[in-house]
Amino acid sequence: MANNLTRFDPFTDIARFEPFNGLEDWFRDFNLRPALRDWKLEPRIKIDVTEGDTTYSVKAEIPGVKKEDIKVDVQGNEVSISAELKHESEEKLGKQLRSECFRGAQRRSFTLAHDIDDANVVARYADGVLSLTLPKKAGKAGRQIAIN
């Protein structure tokens, strides 16, 4: 029984400079879900990248965006996709009117192993999916490094 005793020191948290250590327990039961149930976060641009011998293929999911609001930028081996989001909704419940607008931008950038021939990039947008065909630039192939 004496082996299970521990010494209690009320100043331990302060001595280790952890004065808010017990604060985590206080927030554990604090529930914000009912207040945030109507708050919807817009998803990030989801992408799939596949590599072929001479090209990269990219499929990016950008639903609910007009083709004119999407921009693709290629510099060397870096590709950036940005989209301007505009969402408007209106509800009528009898005499009450509820109107909500959302405007924002999403951006996704990634780096590839080869430089891209930006003069021959092909981009298509249909059914909420942006399809990019990114041809590799000739002459600058990646090099595998041997580890000694």
Stockholm file with secondary structure:
# STOCKHOLM 1.0

chainA/1-148         MANNLTRFDPFTDIARFEPFNGLEDWFRDFNLRPALRDWKLEPRIKIDVTEGDTTYSVKAEIPGVKKEDIKVDVQGNEVSISAELKHESEEKLGKQLRSECFRGAQRRSFTLAHDIDDANVVARYADGVLSLTLPKKAGKAGRQIAIN
#=GR chainA/1-148 SS CGGGCCCCCTTHHHHTTCTTTTHHHHHHTCCCTTTTTTCCCCCCCEEEEEECSSEEEEEEECTTCCGGGEEEEEETTEEEEEEEEEEEEEEEETTEEEEEEEEEEEEEEEECSSCBCGGGCEEEEETTEEEEEEEBCTTCCCCCCCCC
#=GC SS_cons         CGGGCCCCCTTHHHHTTCTTTTHHHHHHTCCCTTTTTTCCCCCCCEEEEEECSSEEEEEEECTTCCGGGEEEEEETTEEEEEEEEEEEEEEEETTEEEEEEEEEEEEEEEECSSCBCGGGCEEEEETTEEEEEEEBCTTCCCCCCCCC
//
